[in-house]
């Protein structure tokens, strides 16, 4: 097996700050437009491209938005004196994988200042931290019965992990989740399958860049036998962060997170089952040894190896391909409804430009307005 990525996979922050009234007005207008168009829309505020969502979030957050070139979802409340925690930021895996924790923190601080937010010294509350280890392990078979809650864990700790979920298909288990949020949670799952199914183009780039840096052949994800990737993910929710070491801000995170992640990787282990009736004596699976070692030595060491613009280029190409597929499919259907056959299609395509322009001439929404709509929906994926 080979480690092909390690790093933080998600961080959620509550921020003790009031949303500036100018930003509230911008978000209100953006939310109304998004609801009218039934899609998230882009606009400009404080020199930043911002995508406004159609809804908010439980907990009193009226607005959802994203900032161009920063992989996080922001949730904002309308200003209210009785509630000083007016902002919540959920930083995603792409941002952390491309830029690492320290650069992500610096970008967040700069964006907060540019948007007009002011935070007191105790203005950050870290509510969740996920750490991931991706392992290239062809032939590995995920088995729920191979997971052990270590005997050194006290009963209270063991009870945290009594919530167990599995997923799979065709007789193959593809994920096992142990524990629940906002406590402690361990999940092992088929990352290759998730990346292909949900079309996450950044991960093949990241994996192959890391393999190239190590002098190892790159992956062909079309061949599962040689490109099977399993992710070990260790998650600490708000309760786990607070109750054990009172991790709240960046300082306490750097001071105590290493011990907490190491402990989690010891309290739940993946083993090689044996005939020994004492499960705690079952030997660790080599994949878990690798995951424990990576957690112990690489927690804060991740540095991005793929330039963000490379991922944006792939995003753009994929959206263009999606639209081309729709154009082709709808053109074939239209030709069929015109009473034509496959042998007529090439000639039919020559008439499409005139049909499109004629339709636009008769429609109340002009081409300028339509381009404005396209910009509102898709300007955020344009390479600049």
Residue pairs with C-beta under 8 A, 6 or more apart in sequence:
1 135
1 136
1 137
1 140
1 286
1 287
1 290
2 135
2 136
2 137
2 211
2 214
2 216
3 133
3 134
3 135
3 136
3 290
3 294
4 134
4 135
4 136
4 207
4 210
4 211
4 229
5 97
5 132
5 133
5 134
5 203
5 206
5 207
5 210
6 131
6 132
6 133
6 134
6 294
6 298
6 301
6 302
7 96
7 97
7 100
7 101
7 131
7 132
7 298
7 302
8 96
8 101
8 129
8 130
8 131
8 132
8 302
9 93
9 96
9 97
9 130
9 131
9 132
9 233
10 90
10 91
10 92
10 93
10 96
10 128
10 129
10 130
11 90
11 91
11 96
11 101
11 104
11 126
11 128
11 129
11 130
12 88
12 89
12 90
12 91
12 126
12 127
12 128
13 88
13 89
13 90
13 91
13 124
13 125
13 126
13 127
14 85
14 87
14 88
14 124
14 125
14 127
15 85
15 86
15 87
15 88
15 89
15 112
15 117
15 119
15 123
15 124
15 125
16 84
16 85
16 86
16 119
16 120
16 122
16 123
16 124
16 125
17 84
17 85
17 86
17 87
17 112
17 117
17 118
17 119
17 123
18 79
18 84
18 86
18 117
18 118
19 27
19 76
19 77
19 78
19 79
19 86
19 87
19 117
20 115
20 116
20 117
21 79
22 45
22 116
23 45
23 46
23 76
23 115
23 116
24 63
24 76
24 78
24 79
26 43
26 45
26 50
26 52
27 52
27 62
27 63
27 65
27 76
28 63
29 43
29 52
30 41
30 43
30 50
30 52
30 63
30 65
31 52
31 53
31 54
31 55
31 62
31 63
33 41
33 52
33 376
34 40
34 41
34 52
34 53
34 54
35 54
37 373
37 376
37 377
38 54
39 54
39 377
40 51
40 52
40 53
40 54
40 66
40 377
41 51
41 52
41 376
41 377
42 49
42 50
42 51
42 52
42 68
42 375
42 376
42 377
42 378
42 379
42 380
43 49
43 50
43 51
43 52
43 376
44 50
45 115
46 114
46 115
46 116
47 114
48 67
48 68
48 111
48 114
48 115
49 67
49 68
49 379
49 380
50 65
50 66
50 67
50 68
51 65
51 66
51 67
51 68
51 380
52 63
52 64
52 65
53 63
53 64
53 65
53 66
54 64
55 64
56 62
56 63
56 64
56 75
57 64
57 75
57 88
59 75
59 88
60 77
60 80
60 83
61 75
61 76
61 77
61 88
62 76
62 77
62 78
63 75
63 76
63 77
64 73
64 74
64 75
65 73
65 74
65 76
66 72
66 73
66 74
66 380
67 74
67 111
68 380
69 308
70 95
70 107
70 108
70 111
71 91
71 92
71 93
71 94
71 95
71 96
71 98
72 89
72 90
72 91
72 92
72 95
72 108
73 89
73 90
73 92
74 87
74 88
74 89
74 90
75 87
75 88
75 89
75 90
76 86
76 87
76 88
77 83
77 85
77 86
77 87
79 86
80 86
85 125
87 117
89 108
91 104
91 108
93 130
93 132
94 200
94 202
94 311
95 104
96 104
96 302
97 202
97 203
97 206
97 302
97 304
98 202
98 206
98 304
98 306
98 307
98 308
98 311
99 107
99 304
99 308
100 302
100 303
100 304
101 300
101 302
103 304
105 250
112 119
122 248
122 249
124 248
124 249
124 250
125 248
125 249
126 241
126 247
126 248
126 249
126 250
126 253
127 182
127 237
127 238
127 241
128 181
128 182
128 235
128 236
128 237
128 238
128 241
129 235
129 236
129 241
129 253
129 257
130 233
130 234
130 235
130 236
131 233
131 234
131 235
131 261
131 295
131 299
132 231
132 232
132 233
132 234
133 231
133 232
133 233
133 290
133 291
133 294
133 295
134 191
134 207
134 229
134 230
134 231
135 229
135 230
135 231
135 232
135 287
135 290
135 291
136 207
136 219
136 227
136 228
136 229
137 228
137 229
137 230
137 287
138 225
138 226
138 227
138 228
139 228
140 228
140 230
140 287
141 172
141 173
142 168
142 172
142 173
142 174
142 175
142 176
142 188
142 189
142 190
142 230
143 173
143 273
144 164
144 166
144 173
144 176
145 273
146 270
146 271
146 272
146 273
146 282
146 285
147 176
147 178
147 268
147 269
147 270
147 271
148 268
148 269
148 270
148 271
148 279
148 280
148 282
149 158
149 161
149 267
149 268
150 266
150 267
150 268
150 269
150 280
151 280
152 266
152 267
153 267
157 267
158 267
160 179
160 180
160 183
160 184
161 178
161 179
161 184
161 186
161 267
161 268
163 177
163 178
163 179
163 180
164 176
164 177
164 178
165 175
165 176
165 177
166 173
166 175
166 176
166 177
167 173
167 174
167 175
167 189
168 174
168 175
174 189
174 190
174 193
175 187
175 188
175 189
175 190
176 187
176 188
176 189
177 185
177 186
177 187
177 189
178 185
178 186
178 187
178 268
179 185
179 186
179 235
179 268
181 235
181 237
182 237
182 238
182 239
182 240
183 237
183 239
183 240
184 235
184 236
184 237
184 240
184 264
184 267
185 234
185 235
185 237
186 232
186 233
186 234
186 235
186 264
186 265
186 268
187 231
187 232
187 233
187 235
188 230
188 231
188 232
188 233
188 270
189 230
189 231
189 233
190 228
190 229
190 230
190 231
191 203
191 229
191 230
191 231
192 221
192 224
192 227
192 228
192 229
194 200
195 203
195 204
195 221
195 229
196 221
199 318
201 311
201 314
201 315
201 318
202 306
202 311
202 314
204 219
204 221
205 306
205 310
205 311
205 314
206 305
206 306
207 218
207 219
207 229
208 218
208 219
209 305
209 306
210 305
211 217
211 218
211 219
212 218
213 305
219 226
219 227
219 229
220 226
220 227
221 227
230 287
232 287
232 288
232 291
234 261
234 264
234 265
234 295
236 247
236 257
236 260
236 261
236 264
240 260
241 247
241 248
241 260
242 248
244 260
245 252
245 255
245 256
245 259
245 260
246 252
247 253
247 256
247 257
247 260
254 300
257 299
258 296
258 299
258 300
261 295
261 299
262 292
262 295
262 296
265 288
265 291
265 292
265 295
265 296
266 292
269 284
269 285
269 288
270 284
270 285
270 287
270 288
270 291
271 279
271 282
271 283
271 284
271 285
271 288
272 282
272 283
272 284
272 285
273 282
274 281
274 282
274 283
276 282
284 292
309 383
312 381
312 383
313 383
315 381
316 381
316 382
316 383
319 378
319 381
331 345
331 348
331 349
331 352
332 345
335 344
335 345
335 348
338 348
340 348
360 366
360 367
360 370
